[in-house]
Amino acid sequence: MVRLRQTIAIACLLTLGGLIVTSDRPGSFGVYQREAIAFWLLLLPLAVTVIGLAFGRYWSRWLALAGGIAVLPWAIAMTFGPRYGLPLTRPVVALVASALLLRAMLGRAMFERYEGRVEDVNWSGPRMSLVRWTIVCNIASIQALYVFVAAYQYRIGWHIGLMAAPLFALIIGVWLLAHQKTIGLLLVAAACILFVPAGAYFVWTEASSTGEAILFGAIFAPGVLTGWASLLAFSRPLMAALRGHGTLD
């Protein structure tokens, strides 16, 4: 059953990759060219995830779950929201693929197949599930922030910094948190806290509709909430770790 779910997850990731490969190719340079390049570059982490899943690397499950979480809100919005004459096929395929990907990767059996096999780090402690989901949800936020930084059509140029700053903080913080470093949790939590006013200002100045603002919130809420929850859950051991060896137990 685990092998079947692994195969389904890989098939879903390849399907999402196929949607990128078969997307429209703009014929002129400019913002649409930038969008195409940005989405094509997403094939790199997708390929790393597929290879990691095939070889049983524990981090690949996090990447796969994050990919499903990152795609799902977009797919739902494009499937059930206004389509402005665009075909329905591609959003439905993305919706089904992301939902199946999440279903295939969830569960105790898949945890045991991936994180549960790590010998030098205990990912099954009483609070470590929260840390795992903080990592997963903020990897999803990293993927979404990358799209906003690389492909969003900003009306005011410097607003790109509102998205780029938490993106770089989350990249470093998530990497450190995945290695159970205390500073990683602090960076992730700080990015999640600062992202609220930055995101609110971005929505206020850049969002073209209420629906776009709601989608923005739905995309980033899981990462922000898990980041805050981890900071609260580890507040006491965090202080002890800062005075000691600097890792989370």
C-alpha positions as CSV (number, residue, x, y, z in Angstrom):
1,M,0.0,0.0,0.0
2,V,2.9,2.4,0.8
3,R,4.5,1.7,-2.6
4,L,1.1,2.3,-4.3
5,R,0.7,5.7,-2.6
6,Q,4.3,6.6,-3.4
7,T,3.6,5.8,-7.1
8,I,0.4,7.9,-7.0
9,A,2.2,10.8,-5.5
10,I,4.9,10.6,-8.1
11,A,2.3,10.4,-10.9
12,C,0.5,13.5,-9.5
13,L,3.8,15.5,-9.4
14,L,4.5,14.5,-13.0
15,T,1.0,15.6,-13.9
16,L,1.6,19.0,-12.3
17,G,4.9,19.2,-14.2
18,G,3.1,18.3,-17.4
19,L,0.8,21.3,-16.9
20,I,3.8,23.5,-16.6
21,V,5.5,22.0,-19.7
22,T,2.4,22.3,-21.8
23,S,1.5,25.8,-20.7
24,D,1.2,28.6,-23.2
25,R,4.6,29.9,-24.5
26,P,4.5,33.6,-25.0
27,G,6.2,34.8,-28.2
28,S,7.5,38.2,-27.0
29,F,9.7,39.4,-24.2
30,G,8.2,41.2,-21.2
31,V,6.2,40.4,-18.2
32,Y,4.5,37.3,-19.8
33,Q,7.9,36.0,-20.7
34,R,8.9,36.4,-17.1
35,E,5.9,34.5,-15.9
36,A,6.7,31.6,-18.3
37,I,10.3,31.4,-17.1
38,A,9.2,31.6,-13.4
39,F,6.9,28.7,-13.8
40,W,9.3,26.6,-15.8
41,L,11.9,27.0,-13.0
42,L,9.4,25.3,-10.7
43,L,10.2,22.1,-12.6
44,L,13.6,22.0,-10.7
45,P,12.2,21.5,-7.2
46,L,9.5,19.2,-8.7
47,A,12.1,17.0,-10.2
48,V,14.0,16.9,-6.9
49,T,10.9,15.9,-5.1
50,V,10.1,13.1,-7.5
51,I,13.7,11.7,-7.3
52,G,13.6,12.1,-3.5
53,L,10.3,10.2,-3.2
54,A,11.6,7.4,-5.4
55,F,14.7,6.9,-3.2
56,G,12.8,7.4,0.1
57,R,14.5,10.6,1.2
58,Y,12.6,11.9,4.3
59,W,12.6,15.5,3.1
60,S,10.9,14.6,-0.2
61,R,7.6,13.9,1.7
62,W,7.7,17.5,3.0
63,L,8.3,18.8,-0.4
64,A,5.5,16.7,-1.9
65,L,3.0,17.8,0.8
66,A,4.1,21.4,0.4
67,G,3.6,21.2,-3.4
68,G,0.0,20.0,-2.9
69,I,-0.7,22.7,-0.3
70,A,0.7,25.4,-2.6
71,V,-1.2,24.3,-5.7
72,L,-4.6,23.5,-4.1
73,P,-5.9,27.0,-3.3
74,W,-5.0,28.2,-6.8
75,A,-6.7,25.2,-8.4
76,I,-9.8,25.6,-6.3
77,A,-10.0,29.3,-7.2
78,M,-9.5,28.7,-10.9
79,T,-12.0,25.8,-11.0
80,F,-14.9,27.3,-9.0
81,G,-14.2,31.0,-9.4
82,P,-14.4,33.3,-12.4
83,R,-12.5,31.9,-15.4
84,Y,-12.9,34.8,-17.8
85,G,-13.4,32.4,-20.7
86,L,-10.4,30.2,-19.9
87,P,-10.8,26.4,-20.4
88,L,-11.7,24.4,-17.3
89,T,-9.6,21.4,-18.0
90,R,-6.3,22.5,-16.7
91,P,-7.5,23.8,-13.3
92,V,-9.5,20.6,-12.8
93,V,-6.5,18.5,-13.5
94,A,-4.4,20.6,-11.1
95,L,-7.2,20.3,-8.4
96,V,-7.4,16.5,-8.7
97,A,-3.6,16.1,-8.9
98,S,-2.9,18.3,-5.8
99,A,-5.7,16.7,-3.8
100,L,-4.6,13.2,-4.6
101,L,-1.0,14.1,-3.9
102,L,-2.0,15.3,-0.4
103,R,-4.0,12.2,0.2
104,A,-1.2,9.9,-0.9
105,M,1.4,11.5,1.3
106,L,-0.7,11.8,4.5
107,G,-0.9,9.2,7.2
108,R,1.2,7.3,9.7
109,A,2.4,4.7,7.1
110,M,3.9,7.4,4.9
111,F,5.5,9.1,8.0
112,E,7.2,5.8,8.9
113,R,8.3,5.3,5.3
114,Y,10.1,8.7,5.2
115,E,10.7,10.8,8.4
116,G,10.3,7.8,10.7
117,R,13.3,6.1,9.2
118,V,15.7,8.9,10.1
119,E,18.1,7.6,12.8
120,D,19.9,10.7,14.0
121,V,16.8,12.9,14.4
122,N,13.6,12.0,16.3
123,W,10.7,13.4,14.3
124,S,8.1,11.6,16.4
125,G,8.3,13.5,19.6
126,P,5.3,15.0,21.3
127,R,5.7,18.4,19.6
128,M,7.6,17.4,16.5
129,S,4.5,16.9,14.4
130,L,3.9,20.6,14.8
131,V,7.5,21.3,13.7
132,R,7.0,19.1,10.7
133,W,3.8,20.9,9.6
134,T,5.5,24.2,10.2
135,I,8.2,23.1,7.8
136,V,5.7,21.8,5.2
137,C,3.4,24.8,5.3
138,N,6.2,27.3,5.1
139,I,7.8,25.4,2.2
140,A,4.4,25.9,0.5
141,S,4.6,29.6,1.4
142,I,8.2,29.7,-0.1
143,Q,6.9,28.3,-3.4
144,A,4.0,30.8,-3.5
145,L,6.2,33.7,-2.5
146,Y,8.6,32.7,-5.3
147,V,5.8,33.0,-7.8
148,F,4.8,36.4,-6.4
149,V,8.4,37.7,-6.5
150,A,9.2,36.3,-10.0
151,A,5.9,36.6,-11.9
152,Y,3.5,39.0,-10.2
153,Q,2.7,42.1,-12.2
154,Y,3.4,44.9,-9.6
155,R,1.8,48.2,-10.0
156,I,4.4,49.8,-7.8
157,G,7.9,48.4,-8.3
158,W,9.3,48.5,-4.8
159,H,6.4,46.3,-3.5
160,I,8.4,43.4,-4.7
161,G,10.5,43.8,-1.6
162,L,7.4,43.1,0.6
163,M,7.4,39.6,-0.9
164,A,11.1,39.1,-1.3
165,A,12.1,39.8,2.3
166,P,9.9,37.1,3.9
167,L,10.9,34.7,1.1
168,F,14.6,34.8,1.9
169,A,13.9,34.7,5.6
170,L,11.7,31.6,5.2
171,I,14.2,29.9,3.0
172,I,17.0,30.2,5.6
173,G,14.6,29.6,8.5
174,V,13.0,26.5,7.1
175,W,16.4,25.0,6.2
176,L,17.7,25.5,9.7
177,L,14.4,24.3,11.3
178,A,14.6,21.1,9.2
179,H,18.0,20.6,11.0
180,Q,16.3,21.3,14.3
181,K,18.2,24.5,14.9
182,T,16.6,26.9,17.3
183,I,17.5,29.9,15.2
184,G,15.5,28.4,12.4
185,L,12.3,28.4,14.5
186,L,13.0,32.0,15.4
187,L,13.5,33.1,11.8
188,V,10.4,31.3,10.6
189,A,8.3,32.7,13.4
190,A,9.7,36.2,12.8
191,A,9.0,36.0,9.1
192,C,5.4,34.8,9.8
193,I,4.8,37.7,12.2
194,L,6.3,40.3,9.9
195,F,4.4,38.9,7.0
196,V,1.0,39.8,8.4
197,P,1.5,43.6,8.1
198,A,3.5,43.3,4.9
199,G,0.9,41.0,3.4
200,A,-1.9,43.3,4.5
201,Y,-0.3,46.3,2.9
202,F,0.4,44.2,-0.3
203,V,-3.2,43.2,-0.6
204,W,-4.4,46.7,0.1
205,T,-2.2,48.2,-2.6
206,E,-2.0,45.4,-5.2
207,A,-5.0,43.2,-5.0
208,S,-7.4,43.9,-7.9
209,S,-10.5,42.3,-6.2
210,T,-11.8,40.8,-3.0
211,G,-11.4,37.3,-4.4
212,E,-7.7,37.9,-5.0
213,A,-7.3,39.1,-1.5
214,I,-9.1,36.0,-0.1
215,L,-6.9,33.8,-2.3
216,F,-3.8,35.5,-1.0
217,G,-4.9,34.8,2.6
218,A,-5.8,31.2,1.9
219,I,-2.3,30.6,0.3
220,F,-0.3,31.9,3.2
221,A,-2.5,31.3,6.3
222,P,-1.2,27.7,6.9
223,G,2.4,28.8,7.1
224,V,1.7,31.8,9.2
225,L,-0.5,30.0,11.7
226,T,1.9,27.0,12.1
227,G,4.8,29.4,12.5
228,W,3.0,31.1,15.4
229,A,1.9,27.9,16.9
230,S,5.4,26.4,16.9
231,L,6.8,29.6,18.6
232,L,4.1,29.3,21.3
233,A,4.6,25.5,21.8
234,F,8.3,25.8,22.1
235,S,8.5,29.1,24.1
236,R,9.9,27.5,27.2
237,P,12.3,24.9,25.6
238,L,13.3,27.6,23.2
239,M,14.6,29.8,25.9
240,A,16.5,26.9,27.4
241,A,17.9,25.9,24.0
242,L,19.1,29.5,23.4
243,R,21.0,29.3,26.6
244,G,22.4,25.8,25.8
245,H,23.2,23.8,22.7
246,G,20.8,25.5,20.2
247,T,18.8,22.6,19.0
248,L,15.2,21.6,19.5
249,D,14.4,18.5,21.5
